[in-house]
Amino acid sequence: MFLERLGKVIKRIDGALALSLVDADGIPIEAVNSRPEIDLEALAAESVAQLRSVATVDSELAAGPLKHYCVTTASQTLMVSSVADGYCLLLVLDQGSNLGRARYELRRAQLLLEPDLR
């Protein structure tokens, strides 16, 4: 069920290399990956660790719960977006991808997946 939905989402994002639904422990539940060299398990674990770290700072500043964060490197962009309590989406984009479109599609995916994750 989730795999089919993730496949539809990734097709709507130009430059998307991988998309994964990740649980609170950083373990990918389902993933679509067009590049086998991308280690989604390691990326998911590290992304969730970063998510926790940023969320701690946000709570200290009373900024509210973290919804989305993005990290851009020389070759890729990683986007992590909260879906439901304890779940997030990890999107890996190629350099030069449309970040606005990617954020929009992640938001649509959140609305699509959230009811089944409660």
Backbone torsions as a table, in degrees:
resi	resn	phi	psi	omega
1	MET	NA	-53.4	-178.9
2	PHE	-67.0	-37.7	-177.9
3	LEU	-61.3	-43.1	178.5
4	GLU	-62.6	-42.9	179.4
5	ARG	-65.6	-42.7	178.0
6	LEU	-62.4	-39.1	177.9
7	GLY	-60.7	-39.5	178.0
8	LYS	-67.5	-39.4	-179.3
9	VAL	-65.6	-48.1	-175.1
10	ILE	-64.8	-29.8	178.7
11	LYS	-67.8	-23.5	-178.6
12	ARG	-88.0	-1.5	-177.1
13	ILE	-115.8	107.2	177.6
14	ASP	-63.3	132.9	178.5
15	GLY	85.8	3.1	178.3
16	ALA	-73.9	129.7	-179.5
17	LEU	-102.3	-33.4	-178.4
18	ALA	-159.0	150.7	177.0
19	LEU	-144.5	132.5	-176.9
20	SER	-138.8	140.1	169.8
21	LEU	-91.4	123.0	-171.2
22	VAL	-121.6	139.0	178.0
23	ASP	-87.7	179.4	-174.0
24	ALA	-64.5	-19.9	178.9
25	ASP	-90.3	0.5	-179.6
26	GLY	84.5	19.9	-179.6
27	ILE	-101.3	123.7	178.2
28	PRO	-65.1	128.9	177.5
29	ILE	-85.4	-49.5	175.5
30	GLU	-141.4	151.9	-179.4
31	ALA	-152.5	148.3	171.6
32	VAL	-119.6	121.9	-173.6
33	ASN	-136.8	115.4	179.6
34	SER	-88.5	-7.0	-179.4
35	ARG	-127.9	102.8	-178.1
36	PRO	-58.7	-23.5	-179.4
37	GLU	-73.3	-12.9	176.9
38	ILE	-81.4	116.8	-179.5
39	ASP	-85.7	89.6	-176.8
40	LEU	-66.2	-30.8	178.7
41	GLU	-64.3	-45.9	178.7
42	ALA	-66.7	-43.3	178.2
43	LEU	-61.6	-41.1	179.8
44	ALA	-64.0	-45.9	-179.6
45	ALA	-61.5	-45.9	-179.7
46	GLU	-68.3	-38.5	-179.8
47	SER	-64.8	-41.4	178.4
48	VAL	-66.7	-37.0	176.3
49	ALA	-62.2	-43.5	177.3
50	GLN	-65.5	-39.5	178.0
51	LEU	-58.6	-44.5	177.9
52	ARG	-63.1	-42.5	-179.4
53	SER	-63.0	-46.8	179.7
54	VAL	-66.9	-37.9	179.5
55	ALA	-63.2	-35.1	177.6
56	THR	-64.1	-44.4	177.8
57	VAL	-63.4	-43.4	179.5
58	ASP	-60.8	-39.6	-179.5
59	SER	-69.9	-33.8	176.9
60	GLU	-67.0	-30.1	179.9
61	LEU	-92.7	0.1	-178.2
62	ALA	55.5	40.9	-179.0
63	ALA	-88.5	-8.3	-178.5
64	GLY	96.8	172.6	-177.1
65	PRO	-67.2	145.3	179.2
66	LEU	-73.2	128.8	-179.0
67	LYS	-105.4	-34.9	-171.9
68	HIS	-159.6	140.3	168.7
69	TYR	-144.9	158.3	-171.5
70	CYS	-138.8	136.9	176.7
71	VAL	-128.0	126.6	-179.7
72	THR	-113.1	128.6	176.0
73	THR	-109.8	-173.9	-179.7
74	ALA	-65.3	-27.6	-175.2
75	SER	-119.0	-17.7	-175.3
76	GLN	-145.8	163.6	171.9
77	THR	-124.1	133.2	175.9
78	LEU	-108.7	129.1	175.8
79	MET	-119.9	133.2	176.1
80	VAL	-122.5	127.9	-176.4
81	SER	-131.6	128.8	177.9
82	SER	-66.8	140.4	179.5
83	VAL	-110.2	-68.1	177.6
84	ALA	-135.2	170.3	-178.0
85	ASP	-52.9	114.6	177.9
86	GLY	91.4	2.1	-179.6
87	TYR	-130.0	149.1	175.0
88	CYS	-147.0	164.6	174.2
89	LEU	-107.0	134.0	176.0
90	LEU	-112.4	119.5	-179.8
91	LEU	-116.6	130.7	176.4
92	VAL	-110.7	123.7	-178.0
93	LEU	-116.1	148.9	173.7
94	ASP	-73.8	158.1	178.3
95	GLN	-59.9	138.1	177.9
96	GLY	86.9	4.7	178.5
97	SER	-69.5	157.2	178.6
98	ASN	-79.1	102.5	-175.7
99	LEU	-67.5	-34.6	178.4
100	GLY	-63.0	-44.9	178.3
101	ARG	-64.3	-40.0	179.1
102	ALA	-62.6	-44.2	178.2
103	ARG	-62.6	-41.2	178.3
104	TYR	-60.9	-45.7	-179.3
105	GLU	-68.7	-34.0	175.0
106	LEU	-65.2	-38.1	177.3
107	ARG	-64.7	-42.9	176.9
108	ARG	-62.1	-41.0	178.9
109	ALA	-63.9	-39.4	177.7
110	GLN	-58.2	-47.5	-179.9
111	LEU	-64.3	-32.8	179.7
112	LEU	-74.4	-39.7	-174.1
113	LEU	-88.3	-29.9	-171.7
114	GLU	-52.3	-45.2	-178.7
115	PRO	-59.2	-32.7	-178.6
116	ASP	-83.5	-6.7	-178.2
117	LEU	-103.3	1.6	179.1
118	ARG	-90.3	NA	NA
